[in-house]
Amino acid sequence: MNEIVKINLENEMDLILSHKRSMKLAELCGLSVLTQTSFATAVSEISRCLIGDEFNRSSLTLLINTLQNNRKELIAVLTTNDIFEKKHTEAIKYAQRLTDNLKINKQKDVTEVILTQKINFSGLINDTRIQAFINYFKKELPLSPYDEIRKKNIQLLEISEKLKDSETQYKMLTGTLPLMMFTANGGGYLTYGNKWLKDYFGFLEIQSGKIEWTSLVQLSETKSIRDEWEKAQTNQSPFRAQAKLKAKGNDSALWHLISLVPVKNELNQITSWTGFFVDIHAQKVVEETLKNNVELKTIQKKLLNYQGQLEEKVNELNKSNHDLEQFAYIASHDLQEPLRKIQSFTELLELNFTDKERSKKYLEKIDYASSRMSSLIKDVLNYSRLSQSGNSFGETDLQKILEHVKSDVELIVEKKEASIKSDKLPVINGINQQLYQLFYNLINNALKFSTEKPVLKISCRQVPKDEIVLYNDLSPENNYIELIFKDNGIGFEQKHAKQIFTIFKRLNSKEKYEGTGIGLALCKKIIDNHHGSISVTSELGIGTSFNVILPVE
């Protein structure tokens, strides 16, 4: 057990100090904002009861305890010579609701109130990091006024509630999807499983860190799966495999597709894994049957049709898995970046609240980070809505869409003295709102990424049949048009052509050119929804051409 910091509880400032240091140590241990706030509040509630009696010597000691399997727990020990339990029953009950465990040890002249909080994903907390925690509190800056800390706690509680709501929505989403989804810590032990997984294996609840996911695989295949899993952990790469899983109450095990994707922190270290099991038993049975029974060759065509449908579902799942990887990255990096800035500038504001000039500067920084976080959330919602089936195809006049977009960007066109020229555009079968988004993003990019008077030329042509076969994603049976959006903007190096359609991928400074990096990812998603194709050619300093191919019917 390692002692991190000790505080003598003598006055109200010590109460503030106990709360702040409990909060900070919980943050350093990687606990969520909600858990940090709950633990620090529980410590403060007990500390409050111990302050004020001049004959009562009380103290708070914060420690990190190492359990079996190198798991860690955060401990707060409040020591007093007071008859604590009888005098403060309400405070004890309140603190018990906020932390994992509370117990009271009574000795001859001393009473200890011990609060314990489990630390999930604690594999990265080694002796070196514990020593760094100790050094941090030795060098900690002096306290600021209590009122500023109170305001900060209110802000943190609001953020915690939002994060809690987000977690609840995520669990509701995974519960509605017809496949088994789960999360695991860095070592591969389950921390969450959706309803489908719990029903399949007969689990009432998933106790975090108790069940290793590889233990769910049929015993005869466990060794080979473990070997491949260890390679994936070592290489920090996604894991893919096929194996049999045995359901509760079922005598035979069923084939499943297994996929796990690593979630990494800013140091490129794996903090957790997101995974799913997909039932592919019917496909495997068909494969084995066709190998061993010649008589069933006559029905192979029907089975191939079913297989094609299954492959489409697997492709859809792969796309969904890719989206999950992107949203995991958003949660661990892009959405947390402005949140960290808000927290950092709040702390600076707290330390310099009497300096009006600095305070104004920090408030402006906080406002900018909040606006950026709002834009990120809005763009992510727009991106996620493209996967929904609420929009239906219908007769869509591309010329009317172009005129609508030109009207919406009229002020930018006038400000930059831009020119937008276009061929006559046809009517096709498409999703009107999504094609408006496509035109808006491509035209807006041409206006945004320019250093002189922007000139945008939109040309249109029918794609010949002999060219359609050159595209793997297009059907030779359909008719297609090609739209070319050519500008004279800043351009980029052609080697980055495929990267720009990746969500949050930026080739330019976000300080110089506004945006969240989602616009072109939206365009790619829209083209995929229309079963078309999009590509780009560009030359640095010369300009860029986006080639969009869309089916007419």
Buried (B, 14 or more C-beta within 10 A) or exposed (E): EBEBBBBEBBEEEBBBBBBBBBBBBBBBBBBBBBBBBBBBBBBBBBBBBBBEEEEBBBBBBBBBEBEEEEBBBBBBBBBBBBEBEEEBEEBBEBBBEBBBEBEEEEEEEEBBBBBBBBBBBBBBBEEEEBEEBEEBBEEEEEBBEEEBBEBBBEEBBEBBEEBEEEEEEBEEEBEEBEBBBBBBBBBBBBBBBBBBBBEBBEBEEBEBBEBBBBEBBBEEBBEEBBEBBEEBBEEEEBBEBBBBBBBEEEEEBBBBBBBBBBBBBEEEEBBBBBBBBBBBBBBBEBBEBBEEEEEEEEEEEEBEEEBEEBEEEBEEBEEBBEBBBBBBBBBBBBBBBBBEBBBBBBBBBBBBBEEEEBBEBBEEBBEBBBEBBEBBBEBBEBBEBBEEEEBEBEEBBBBEBBEBBBEBBEEBBEEBEBEBEBEEBBEBEBBBBBBBBBBBBBBBBBBBBBEEEBBBBBBBEEBEEEEBEEBEEBEEEEEBBBBBBBBBBBBBEEEEBEEBBEBBBBBEEEEEEEBBBBBBBBBBBBBBBBBBBBBBBBEEEEBBBBBBBBBBE
